[in-house]
């Protein structure tokens, strides 16, 4: 994805990705929308995001992984469960070559909405 691309919708962002990644992004959308039915789609930081008054959840596709932002801060048990996926800043990295834990991503969305 060129740095100059500015996305205006989730659909535009997803369509810009390779087919196998598009399927992953669509599943993330479905999981988040089921977990947060009140949240609205938006683009923030040029990534797909969800908001309910404020932006609660971002996700983005990178060369080798799916990123989920911001870090979960208020649920110690969930933070411990997320340890294998956390980077140095606490953001989540899910490698494409491993199964994507969609159910866990749904729980992250709920936790972020509560924070």
N, C-alpha and C positions, 0 to 999 in steps of 0.2 A: 504494500500500500504506500503510495507516494506521500511524503510529508505534507504536500499542499492540498490533499484531498480533505474536504470538509463535509462531513455527513450531516444530513438533515433529518434522518429517520433510521429506525432500527432496520427497516427493510433495505434501505440503501447500503448500510454498513454490512449486513449479512450477505447481500448480493455481491459485494466486492471481494468476498473470500472464496477460496477453493471449495468445491462441492462437499468434501468430507467435513470440512470445518463448518460450512453452512449448517449441516445437520446438527452438529454439536451446539452451535449458537442457538438454533431453533429449539432444541431440547432445553437449554438453559432458560430461554424466554418462557417456555411452557411451565417449567418448574417454578420460576419466580412468580409468574402470573397466578399460578394456583396457590402459592404460599402467601402472596400479597395482592389479593384481588382488588383492593382499593388503590393500589399504586398505578401511576400512569407512566407509559413509555416516554422517554425523552433522550436527547443526546447531551452528554456533558463530558467535558474534556475530550471531545470528539470520539466518544465511546457510547455504546448503548447503556442506558441507565434507567432507573425507575425512581419516581418521586411521589411523595405524599406530603405536601407542603415544602419539604426539603428533599434533596436527592439522597436516597438511602442506599442504593446499590448500583455499582458499575461493573461491567465486565468487558473484556477486550480480547481479541485474538492476536496472538503473536506467532512468530515463525514456528516454535516448537511447543507452545503451551497456551492455555486459556488463563487469563488473569482475572481475579475477582477482588474488588475494592469496596470500601476501605476496610482496614483490619477490624475484626471483631475484638471488642475491648471489655465487654461487661459480663461475659459468661465463661467462667473459669473452666468448666467441664468441656464446653465446646472448643475453647482455645486449646486445651490439651489434645482433643481429638484432631484438631486441625494442624498440629505441630508438623507432621510430615509434609505439609503443603505450604507452610509459611516461609516467606523470604525474610531477609534481614529487617524489613520495615513492618512485617506482620501481614503484608498482603498475601493473597493466596495464588499459588501457581499449580495448575493441573496440567501435567505433561500429556500431550496428545497420544503418545505411544502406550500409555496406561489407561485403563478404564476410567472414565470421568464419573466421579461420585455425585450424581445428580441429586439424590436425596439429601446428601450432606450440603450441597449448594442451596437447596431449598431451606434447610435449617439455618444456614448462614444469613439468608435473606430475612428470615423472621427475626433473628437475633439483631441484625442491623436496624431493622424497623423499630425494635424496642429501645434501641440506644438513643 
